[in-house]
């Protein structure tokens, strides 16, 4: 049996960009969701956020201090909810561009030129474990570049 399409099943995800301060992005996201929810209740449960790791670094932050950014933003949370619950997807990339460059050029997270994880598998594992522990409503990861090779 094919179920009928329903707009209530659609999830709209906002992704951070390298040109915008990550903390400012989080605050803007929360205010936008707050105001959209006042207009139509649909938006309260059908909007989430995607964190692009290359964009976090391009905007001037280290992936290792993401939690301190979330702590700072909690004070300005218009929704009065756990901001961690807003993260629904991680776009996990490396970045060839330097921290604070306001640019991104996606790389494999295992590439030695990467400025996000440094090509270190342990840094990648630590971040994945951090996400699994802190972002309970995160559905998964997008690995944009060819992360696996088959010989």
Kinemage of the C-alpha trace (Angstrom):
@kinemage 1
@onewidth
@group {chain A} dominant
@subgroup {mainchain}
@vectorlist {calphas} color= white
{ca unk a 1} P 0.000 0.000 0.000
{ca unk a 2} L 1.403 3.379 -1.009
{ca unk a 3} L 0.904 6.102 1.558
{ca unk a 4} L -0.365 9.475 0.462
{ca unk a 5} L 2.189 12.290 0.386
{ca unk a 6} L 1.822 14.640 3.305
{ca unk a 7} L 3.517 17.985 3.835
{ca unk a 8} L 3.667 17.093 7.526
{ca unk a 9} L 6.372 14.539 6.690
{ca unk a 10} L 8.643 17.093 5.053
{ca unk a 11} L 11.679 18.309 6.978
{ca unk a 12} L 13.249 21.626 5.998
{ca unk a 13} L 16.923 21.825 6.942
{ca unk a 14} L 19.002 25.002 7.154
{ca unk a 15} L 22.764 24.600 6.689
{ca unk a 16} L 25.377 26.939 8.099
{ca unk a 17} L 27.649 28.751 5.635
{ca unk a 18} L 31.361 29.500 5.774
{ca unk a 19} L 30.838 33.256 5.346
{ca unk a 20} L 28.742 33.630 8.516
{ca unk a 21} L 29.972 33.384 12.096
{ca unk a 22} L 28.737 29.986 13.333
{ca unk a 23} L 27.368 31.344 16.615
{ca unk a 24} L 25.500 34.097 14.739
{ca unk a 25} L 24.078 31.430 12.420
{ca unk a 26} L 22.747 29.432 15.391
{ca unk a 27} L 21.106 32.516 16.925
{ca unk a 28} L 19.594 33.543 13.562
{ca unk a 29} L 18.298 30.019 13.012
{ca unk a 30} L 16.587 29.942 16.412
{ca unk a 31} L 14.965 33.353 15.902
{ca unk a 32} L 13.771 32.401 12.401
{ca unk a 33} L 12.261 29.153 13.664
{ca unk a 34} L 10.619 30.965 16.576
{ca unk a 35} L 8.951 33.507 14.280
{ca unk a 36} L 7.967 30.947 11.635
{ca unk a 37} L 6.400 28.795 14.375
{ca unk a 38} L 4.243 31.733 15.431
{ca unk a 39} L 2.968 32.070 11.853
{ca unk a 40} L 2.282 28.378 11.298
{ca unk a 41} L 2.703 25.538 13.842
{ca unk a 42} L 3.942 23.229 11.027
{ca unk a 43} L 7.322 24.961 11.246
{ca unk a 44} L 7.836 24.131 14.918
{ca unk a 45} L 8.459 20.432 14.233
{ca unk a 46} L 9.395 20.464 10.554
{ca unk a 47} L 12.439 22.731 10.593
{ca unk a 48} L 15.873 21.584 11.662
{ca unk a 49} L 19.491 22.388 11.087
{ca unk a 50} L 22.375 20.774 9.251
{ca unk a 51} L 25.890 21.475 10.454
{ca unk a 52} L 28.526 21.527 7.711
{ca unk a 53} L 31.890 20.903 9.384
{ca unk a 54} L 33.880 22.621 6.613
{ca unk a 55} L 31.702 25.713 7.003
{ca unk a 56} L 32.231 25.778 10.793
{ca unk a 57} L 35.995 26.008 10.263
{ca unk a 58} L 35.679 28.454 7.362
{ca unk a 59} L 33.656 30.750 9.624
{ca unk a 60} L 36.453 30.835 12.183
{ca unk a 61} L 35.747 28.063 14.669
{ca unk a 62} L 37.413 24.788 15.471
{ca unk a 63} L 35.285 21.663 15.296
{ca unk a 64} L 36.722 20.800 18.725
{ca unk a 65} L 35.028 23.811 20.369
{ca unk a 66} L 31.549 23.319 18.921
{ca unk a 67} L 30.134 22.712 22.410
{ca unk a 68} L 31.356 26.091 23.683
{ca unk a 69} L 29.562 27.725 20.741
{ca unk a 70} L 26.325 25.935 21.650
{ca unk a 71} L 26.733 27.020 25.296
{ca unk a 72} L 27.082 30.656 24.192
{ca unk a 73} L 23.987 30.414 22.010
{ca unk a 74} L 21.829 28.801 24.736
{ca unk a 75} L 21.636 32.223 26.413
{ca unk a 76} L 20.000 33.720 23.307
{ca unk a 77} L 17.682 30.802 22.523
{ca unk a 78} L 14.317 32.230 21.464
{ca unk a 79} L 12.679 28.786 21.418
{ca unk a 80} L 13.637 27.943 25.001
{ca unk a 81} L 14.414 24.398 23.851
{ca unk a 82} L 17.605 22.369 23.813
{ca unk a 83} L 19.408 23.703 20.760
{ca unk a 84} L 21.125 20.308 20.379
{ca unk a 85} L 17.720 18.885 19.411
{ca unk a 86} L 17.618 21.176 16.381
{ca unk a 87} L 20.567 19.405 14.710
{ca unk a 88} L 19.137 16.779 12.361
{ca unk a 89} L 22.033 16.110 9.991
{ca unk a 90} L 25.811 16.515 9.879
{ca unk a 91} L 27.405 17.373 6.541
{ca unk a 92} L 30.833 16.015 7.431
{ca unk a 93} L 33.591 17.365 5.196
{ca unk a 94} L 37.163 18.353 5.400
{ca unk a 95} L 38.139 21.831 4.217
{ca unk a 96} L 41.167 22.765 2.155
{ca unk a 97} L 40.798 26.442 3.129
{ca unk a 98} L 42.250 27.862 6.331
{ca unk a 99} L 40.284 28.574 9.492
{ca unk a 100} L 38.493 31.965 9.367
{ca unk a 101} L 38.948 32.199 5.579
{ca unk a 102} L 35.151 32.606 5.087
{ca unk a 103} L 35.591 30.016 2.321
{ca unk a 104} L 35.323 26.310 1.903
{ca unk a 105} L 36.663 23.774 -0.515
{ca unk a 106} L 35.426 20.399 0.587
{ca unk a 107} L 37.905 17.576 1.057
{ca unk a 108} L 37.716 14.076 2.392
{ca unk a 109} L 37.861 14.056 6.197
{ca unk a 110} L 40.837 11.697 5.820
{ca unk a 111} L 42.850 14.000 3.549
{ca unk a 112} L 46.071 15.249 5.214
{ca unk a 113} L 45.446 18.782 3.811
{ca unk a 114} L 42.161 18.995 5.726
{ca unk a 115} L 41.890 21.887 8.215
{ca unk a 116} L 38.840 20.394 10.011
{ca unk a 117} L 40.014 16.952 11.145
{ca unk a 118} L 43.617 17.067 9.927
{ca unk a 119} L 43.193 13.773 8.107
{ca unk a 120} L 43.333 12.021 11.498
{ca unk a 121} L 40.914 9.107 11.863
{ca unk a 122} L 40.902 9.569 15.661
{ca unk a 123} L 39.640 13.149 15.309
{ca unk a 124} L 36.883 11.870 13.009
{ca unk a 125} L 35.929 9.149 15.521
{ca unk a 126} L 35.897 11.670 18.388
{ca unk a 127} L 33.572 13.973 16.449
{ca unk a 128} L 31.214 11.131 15.475
{ca unk a 129} L 31.035 10.055 19.135
{ca unk a 130} L 30.421 13.666 20.195
{ca unk a 131} L 27.513 13.909 17.737
{ca unk a 132} L 26.023 10.577 18.840
{ca unk a 133} L 26.203 11.667 22.489
{ca unk a 134} L 24.953 15.253 22.170
{ca unk a 135} L 22.647 15.464 19.139
{ca unk a 136} L 19.958 12.916 19.987
{ca unk a 137} L 17.701 13.893 17.052
{ca unk a 138} L 20.460 13.814 14.440
{ca unk a 139} L 19.506 11.340 11.726
{ca unk a 140} L 22.942 10.818 10.241
{ca unk a 141} L 25.924 12.072 8.310
{ca unk a 142} L 26.493 13.115 4.717
{ca unk a 143} L 29.986 12.327 3.471
{ca unk a 144} L 30.273 14.441 0.361
{ca unk a 145} L 33.624 13.314 -0.923
{ca unk a 146} L 34.658 9.768 -1.751
{ca unk a 147} L 35.597 8.649 1.755
{ca unk a 148} L 36.112 4.992 0.974
{ca unk a 149} L 38.401 3.376 -1.523
{ca unk a 150} L 38.068 -0.154 -2.721
{ca unk a 151} L 41.261 -1.766 -4.005
